[in-house]
Amino acid sequence: TKFEVALRVVTRQMLPGIITGILLAFGRGIGDAASVLFTAGYTDRIPTSLMNP
C-alpha cells in the first residue's frame, strides 16, 4: 500500500539521525560518568558524613 511504501522511505531517511542521536547520547553518558568517577576517585578515604569532607 501507499502507507507501507511511505513508511519504509521515511524510516530509511530517519535511520542515520537515530543512530547519530544514540551515539551522541552514549558519548555524553560516558563523559558525565567519567567526570563523576574522577572526582570521587580523587579522595583518599570515604567520608562518613556530609559534613566530613
DSSP file (Angstrom, degrees, kcal/mol; ACC not computed):
  #  RESIDUE AA STRUCTURE BP1 BP2  ACC     N-H-->O    O-->H-N    N-H-->O    O-->H-N    TCO  KAPPA ALPHA  PHI   PSI    X-CA   Y-CA   Z-CA
    1    1 A T     >        0   0    0      0, 0.0     4,-1.9     0, 0.0     5,-0.2   0.000 360.0 360.0 360.0 169.6    0.0    0.0    0.0
    2    2 A K  H  >  +     0   0    0      1,-0.2     4,-2.6     2,-0.2     5,-0.2   0.870 360.0  55.4 -65.7 -36.2    1.0    3.6   -0.2
    3    3 A F  H  > S+     0   0    0      2,-0.2     4,-2.7     1,-0.2    -1,-0.2   0.920 107.0  48.8 -64.0 -43.5    1.3    3.9    3.5
    4    4 A E  H  > S+     0   0    0      2,-0.2     4,-2.2     1,-0.2    -1,-0.2   0.901 112.5  48.2 -64.0 -41.0    3.8    1.0    3.7
    5    5 A V  H  X S+     0   0    0     -4,-1.9     4,-2.3     2,-0.2    -2,-0.2   0.934 113.2  47.4 -64.6 -45.8    5.9    2.5    1.0
    6    6 A A  H  X S+     0   0    0     -4,-2.6     4,-2.7     1,-0.2     5,-0.2   0.900 111.0  52.4 -62.5 -40.2    5.9    5.9    2.6
    7    7 A L  H  X S+     0   0    0     -4,-2.7     4,-2.5     1,-0.2    -1,-0.2   0.906 110.0  47.7 -63.7 -41.4    6.7    4.3    6.0
    8    8 A R  H  X S+     0   0    0     -4,-2.2     4,-2.0     2,-0.2    -1,-0.2   0.897 113.1  48.0 -66.8 -39.7    9.7    2.5    4.5
    9    9 A V  H  X S+     0   0    0     -4,-2.3     4,-1.6     2,-0.2    -2,-0.2   0.933 114.4  45.7 -65.8 -45.3   11.0    5.6    2.8
   10   10 A V  H  X S+     0   0    0     -4,-2.7     4,-2.0     1,-0.2    -2,-0.2   0.898 111.2  53.3 -65.9 -39.7   10.6    7.7    5.9
   11   11 A T  H  X S+     0   0    0     -4,-2.5     4,-1.7     1,-0.2    -1,-0.2   0.901 107.7  50.7 -62.9 -40.7   12.2    5.1    8.0
   12   12 A R  H  < S+     0   0    0     -4,-2.0    -1,-0.2     1,-0.2    -2,-0.2   0.846 111.4  48.6 -65.8 -32.2   15.3    4.9    5.8
   13   13 A Q  H  < S+     0   0    0     -4,-1.6     4,-0.4     1,-0.2    -1,-0.2   0.823 113.4  46.9 -75.6 -30.6   15.6    8.7    5.9
   14   14 A M  H  X S+     0   0    0     -4,-2.0     4,-2.2     1,-0.2     3,-0.4   0.760  91.7  81.8 -81.0 -25.3   15.3    8.7    9.7
   15   15 A L  H  X S+     0   0    0     -4,-1.7     4,-2.4     1,-0.2     5,-0.2   0.854  88.6  49.8 -56.6 -45.6   17.8    5.9   10.4
   16   16 A P  H  > S+     0   0    0      0, 0.0     4,-2.3     0, 0.0    -1,-0.2   0.901 112.9  48.5 -61.7 -37.9   21.1    7.9   10.2
   17   17 A G  H  > S+     0   0    0     -4,-0.4     4,-2.3    -3,-0.4    -2,-0.2   0.888 111.1  49.8 -67.2 -38.8   19.7   10.6   12.5
   18   18 A I  H  X S+     0   0    0     -4,-2.2     4,-2.2     2,-0.2    -1,-0.2   0.924 112.2  47.2 -65.5 -44.4   18.5    8.0   15.1
   19   19 A I  H  X S+     0   0    0     -4,-2.4     4,-2.3    -5,-0.2    -2,-0.2   0.905 111.9  50.8 -64.3 -41.2   21.9    6.2   15.0
   20   20 A T  H  X S+     0   0    0     -4,-2.3     4,-2.5    -5,-0.2    -1,-0.2   0.916 109.9  50.3 -62.3 -43.1   23.7    9.6   15.4
   21   21 A G  H  X S+     0   0    0     -4,-2.3     4,-2.4     1,-0.2    -2,-0.2   0.891 109.9  50.3 -62.1 -40.4   21.5   10.5   18.4
   22   22 A I  H  X S+     0   0    0     -4,-2.2     4,-2.3     2,-0.2    -1,-0.2   0.922 111.8  47.5 -64.4 -43.9   22.2    7.2   20.1
   23   23 A L  H  X S+     0   0    0     -4,-2.3     4,-2.3     2,-0.2    -2,-0.2   0.898 112.5  48.8 -65.6 -40.1   25.9    7.6   19.6
   24   24 A L  H  X S+     0   0    0     -4,-2.5     4,-2.3     2,-0.2    -1,-0.2   0.906 112.0  48.7 -65.9 -40.7   25.9   11.2   20.9
   25   25 A A  H  X S+     0   0    0     -4,-2.4     4,-2.4     2,-0.2    -2,-0.2   0.899 111.1  50.7 -65.1 -40.1   23.8   10.2   24.0
   26   26 A F  H  X S+     0   0    0     -4,-2.3     4,-2.2     2,-0.2    -2,-0.2   0.922 111.6  47.6 -63.3 -44.3   26.2    7.3   24.7
   27   27 A G  H  X S+     0   0    0     -4,-2.3     4,-2.3     2,-0.2    -2,-0.2   0.884 111.2  50.8 -64.3 -39.0   29.2    9.6   24.5
   28   28 A R  H  X S+     0   0    0     -4,-2.3     4,-2.6     2,-0.2     5,-0.2   0.914 109.7  50.6 -65.1 -42.1   27.6   12.1   26.7
   29   29 A G  H  X S+     0   0    0     -4,-2.4     4,-2.3     1,-0.2    -2,-0.2   0.904 111.0  48.1 -62.4 -41.8   26.7    9.5   29.3
   30   30 A I  H  X S+     0   0    0     -4,-2.2     4,-2.4     2,-0.2    -1,-0.2   0.905 112.0  50.2 -65.3 -41.0   30.3    8.2   29.3
   31   31 A G  H  X S+     0   0    0     -4,-2.3     4,-1.9     2,-0.2    -2,-0.2   0.911 112.1  46.3 -64.4 -43.0   31.7   11.7   29.7
   32   32 A D  H  X S+     0   0    0     -4,-2.6     4,-1.8     1,-0.2    -2,-0.2   0.917 114.4  47.7 -65.6 -42.6   29.4   12.5   32.6
   33   33 A A  H  X S+     0   0    0     -4,-2.3     4,-2.7    -5,-0.2     5,-0.2   0.884 109.3  54.2 -66.4 -37.5   30.2    9.3   34.3
   34   34 A A  H  X S+     0   0    0     -4,-2.4     4,-2.5     1,-0.2    -1,-0.2   0.903 107.6  49.5 -65.0 -40.9   33.9    9.7   33.8
   35   35 A S  H  X S+     0   0    0     -4,-1.9     4,-2.2     2,-0.2    -1,-0.2   0.900 113.1  46.8 -66.6 -38.6   33.9   13.2   35.4
   36   36 A V  H  X S+     0   0    0     -4,-1.8     4,-2.7     2,-0.2     5,-0.2   0.924 113.5  48.1 -67.4 -43.4   32.0   11.9   38.5
   37   37 A L  H  X S+     0   0    0     -4,-2.7     4,-2.3     2,-0.2    -2,-0.2   0.882 111.6  50.4 -65.5 -37.1   34.2    8.8   38.8
   38   38 A F  H  X S+     0   0    0     -4,-2.5     4,-0.6    -5,-0.2    -1,-0.2   0.925 113.0  45.8 -65.2 -43.6   37.4   11.0   38.5
   39   39 A T  H >< S+     0   0    0     -4,-2.2     3,-0.7     1,-0.2     4,-0.4   0.912 116.1  45.2 -66.0 -42.5   36.1   13.4   41.2
   40   40 A A  H >< S+     0   0    0     -4,-2.7     3,-0.8     1,-0.2    -1,-0.2   0.850 111.7  52.8 -70.0 -33.6   35.0   10.5   43.5
   41   41 A G  H 3< S+     0   0    0     -4,-2.3    -1,-0.2    -5,-0.2    -2,-0.2   0.568  92.2  75.6 -78.8  -7.8   38.3    8.7   42.9
   42   42 A Y  T << S+     0   0    0     -3,-0.7    -1,-0.2    -4,-0.6     2,-0.2   0.743  78.6  85.8 -76.1 -23.2   40.4   11.7   43.9
   43   43 A T    <   -     0   0    0     -3,-0.8     3,-0.1    -4,-0.4    -3,-0.0  -0.499  69.1-147.6 -79.8 149.1   39.7   11.3   47.6
   44   44 A D  S    S+     0   0    0     -2,-0.2     2,-0.3     1,-0.1    -1,-0.1   0.554  79.4  28.0 -93.1  -8.4   41.9    9.0   49.6
   45   45 A R  S    S-     0   0    0      0, 0.0    -1,-0.1     0, 0.0    -2,-0.0  -0.968  83.8-104.9-146.2 162.8   39.2    7.9   52.1
   46   46 A I        -     0   0    0     -2,-0.3     2,-0.1    -3,-0.1    -2,-0.0  -0.780  39.3-123.3 -89.8 125.4   35.4    7.5   52.1
   47   47 A P        -     0   0    0      0, 0.0     3,-0.1     0, 0.0    -1,-0.0  -0.384  10.3-151.6 -67.8 146.0   33.7   10.3   54.1
   48   48 A T  S    S+     0   0    0      1,-0.1     2,-0.3     4,-0.1    -2,-0.0   0.667  75.8  10.8 -92.6 -18.2   31.5    9.1   56.9
   49   49 A S  S >  S-     0   0    0      3,-0.4     3,-0.7     1,-0.1    -1,-0.1  -0.935  78.9-104.0-148.8 172.1   29.0   12.1   56.8
   50   50 A L  T 3  S+     0   0    0     -2,-0.3    -1,-0.1     1,-0.2    -2,-0.0   0.791 119.8  52.0 -70.2 -27.2   28.1   15.0   54.6
   51   51 A M  T 3  S+     0   0    0      1,-0.1    -1,-0.2     2,-0.0     0, 0.0   0.546  95.5  77.2 -86.2  -7.3   29.9   17.4   57.0
   52   52 A N    <         0   0    0     -3,-0.7    -3,-0.4     1,-0.1    -1,-0.1  -0.865 360.0 360.0-105.5 101.5   33.1   15.4   57.0
   53   53 A P              0   0    0      0, 0.0    -1,-0.1     0, 0.0    -3,-0.1   0.513 360.0 360.0 -71.8 360.0   35.0   16.1   53.7
